Structure formats: structure tokens, C-alpha cells
Amino acid sequence: MRIVGVTGLPEVAPGDDIAALVLDAAVAQGTPLLDGDVLVVTQKVVSKAEGRLVELRTVEPSEMAREYAHRWGKDARQVEVVLREASRIVRMDRGVLIVETKHGFVCANAGVDASNTGRPGFVALLPEDPDASAERIRAEVERRTGVRVSVIISDSFGRPWREGIDQVALGVAGLLPLRDYTGQADPDGYELRVTQVALADEMAAAAELVMGKLDRVPAAIVRGYAVPPGAGSGRQLLREPEKDLFR
């Protein structure tokens, strides 16, 4: 298996065609996409291309946002954007704001981020529908080249009980995000009852090794891994509320 960072992409702006930019950059560096590749694209460039940007000077903070920002030294306008993107506040303490987004993701700050927007004074929001974003890129790659790939839209999430952030799959197209071992036997003959591997998350995390946080490499090609093809979605990785013991 190889993981190749796609370098040379320009600063992405609203309206840009991510598939075209990635295809051109991959060809220019000598690694054009091939059948069976998995293309991992960071959420940030997808959000920028889709115009999911908010200029903070246009935001009027609520009293709740002002009080929290004052207490913890935050920008009240950015706190307000987070609150608007949240469907549920999970924890709001010690300067950390954990919420459930309208997509169902539980994460810090609803995924709202001021880094790498390319526009000072702006914050980026998560894509409206990460699965639809992944499918548009997948379909456009196939339309332009005839190559069949899978696509993962990735983002950085913190992890309960562990230090450090990790990449997860927000949106998925062209592959099944979970590999289910339920009913199979291990080498000792023990039948696995609930084992599912979050394959899409693992591939997103592996791709981060060549993309980095500060290296301006917003896409990576995972090549040589036999992904289970199918009409999967990132929503399949979300635990149903009735199975969530931590609500």
C-alpha cells in the first residue's frame, strides 16, 4: 500500500472545482489517479470551494456567546458561529465547547475553524453535506478521466480519554466505511460478535501522515489497499443515540 500526498494545489476559493484541481496536481507530480485509488481530501478545502465561510465582522454575538467568550478569553463572534452550527451543546466548560452539529458529529467548536481559510477575519464551517461533497468529487473524477475511485472527506477531531487529535471521515463515496467481522471466527475459533473496524476513519488518519497540518497538502491518494466498494456514507459511522452510553 502507498499513500501519496498531492502537492501543488493553489489556494482554493469559493466556486473552485476540487476534482479538477486535484487531478491536475496529481498529473503534474507524476501520480495520476488510477482505478481503485482512494482519494482523501481535507474538509477545509472542500468548505472553501463550497463557500462555507463566514466573515466574523458580520456576526452579532448573542448574550450567551458574549458571556462565555469574556469568561474564557474567546472571540464572541466565533463562539456565536459555533452556537449557530450546533444542534446540541454537549459540554461548555474551561474554554472548551463540545457540541453536536446538525450533521450529528460530536466535536469541538462544531468544526468551525479560523486556520487555513486563506482569508483573515473569516472562519470556515463544515460542508453542508459531506457525503454529497464526496460523491460530487468522485463523480467528477470519473467523468473527466473514466477512473473509478473512492473519496473520503476528512477532518481533525479530538478523542475522549486520549491526547492528540486524529483524522476522521466526515463524508464517504464509493466505499463501505465499516468492515464488519461479526460472525467470523478468530484464529482460536472464538466467534466475533460486535467487531466492526472504522475503515474510512483509519484511511483518513493514515492519509494525514503525508498531508500534515502546516504543509499545504490538502489531498492524498491511498493506493493498493482493497477497499470494500459500495454506496457507503459517512453517516454510517455515527452511533445511533439509543446505543450511545455517554449521552
Buried (B, 14 or more C-beta within 10 A) or exposed (E): EEBBBBBEBEEBEEEBBBBEBBBBBBEEEEBBBBEBBBBBBBBBBBBBBBEBBBEBEEBEBBEBBBEBBEEBEBBBBBBBBBBBBBEEBBEBEEEEBBBBBBBBBBBBBBBBBBEBBEBEEBBBBBBEBBBBBBBBBBBBBBEEBEBBBBBBBBBBBEEEEEEEBBBBBBBBBBBBBBBBBEEEEEEEEEEEEEEBEBBBBBBBBBBBEBBEEEEEBBBBBBBEBEBEEEEBBBBBBBEEEEEEEEE
